[in-house]
Amino acid sequence: MLVVDDGSTDGTAEVVRAMAVRCPQVQLLRQRRTGEGRGGARGDARRAWRWRLFADADGATPIAELKRLEAALAAGADVAIGSRR
């Protein structure tokens, strides 16, 4: 898991660093505030991913909803898009 932090001030980077100590597969990429789109693109450029999930760290959309997106991808969808609504 790669977490791209674009200058947040809510403690996200510290939480990710602490998690990375216990789970080496978790990585943090920090950058200047450039917006989510550029942050995601920079993260994608680091390696080839099977799946890419863009989500805000504030938990506005529960991570448990990922199962619904996974089901669509497993059924053959090229793209699965979720929404809070």
C-alpha atoms as one frame of an Amber mdcrd trajectory, in Angstrom:
protein
   0.000   0.000   0.000   1.304   3.407  -0.959  -0.168   6.421   0.812   0.463
   9.711  -0.974   0.250  12.670   1.405   0.008  16.051  -0.287   0.789  18.256
   2.678  -2.003  17.272   5.049  -1.970  18.759   8.542  -4.306  16.226  10.163
  -1.669  13.691  11.284  -2.161  11.295   8.371   1.585  11.037   7.665   2.362
  10.201  11.300  -0.291   7.462  11.359   1.076   5.948   8.147   4.665   6.064
   9.447   3.617   4.249  12.633   1.763   1.629  10.594   4.774   1.139   8.304
   6.882   0.122  11.304   4.534  -2.841  11.866   3.666  -3.463   8.208   6.628
  -2.957   5.852   4.346  -3.239   2.804   2.894   0.172   3.759   4.811   3.121
   2.324   4.412   6.863   2.631   5.133   9.287  -0.198   5.059  12.931   0.920
   4.904  15.853  -1.473   4.036  19.522  -1.576   0.363  20.376  -1.686  -0.466
  19.837  -5.347  -3.869  18.207  -5.175  -5.093  14.647  -5.135  -4.896  14.075
  -8.879  -1.211  14.894  -9.113  -0.470  12.963  -5.924  -2.159   9.887  -7.297
  -0.335  10.174 -10.599   2.991  10.469  -8.803   2.177   7.384  -6.745   1.197
   5.455  -9.865   4.471   6.343 -11.559   6.434   4.565  -8.832   5.299   1.080
  -9.808   2.836  -0.949 -11.812  -0.267  -1.618  -9.745  -2.827  -4.323 -10.344
  -5.523  -2.126  -8.818  -5.518   1.536  -7.796  -7.791   2.915  -5.109  -8.110
   6.632  -4.512  -9.658   7.538  -1.177  -9.411  10.373   1.309  -7.839   9.461
   4.628 -10.653  11.114   6.594 -12.783   7.974   6.330 -15.734   9.797   4.747
 -16.346   6.640   2.723 -15.885   3.503   4.854 -13.077   1.255   3.584 -15.485
  -1.682   3.961 -17.187  -0.380   0.803 -14.104  -1.571  -1.099 -15.682  -5.036
  -1.207 -18.384  -3.716  -3.540 -15.766  -2.281  -5.889 -13.741  -5.513  -5.763
 -16.827  -7.503  -6.764 -17.318  -5.351  -9.853 -13.668  -5.722 -10.869 -13.708
  -9.484 -10.253 -16.766  -9.705 -12.516 -14.748  -8.165 -15.347 -15.301  -4.425
 -15.075 -12.365  -2.320 -16.285 -13.214   0.465 -13.849 -15.287   0.627 -10.659
 -16.257   4.011  -9.229 -17.762   4.520  -5.800 -19.472   7.562  -4.383 -20.534
   8.742  -0.931 -23.991   9.188  -2.362
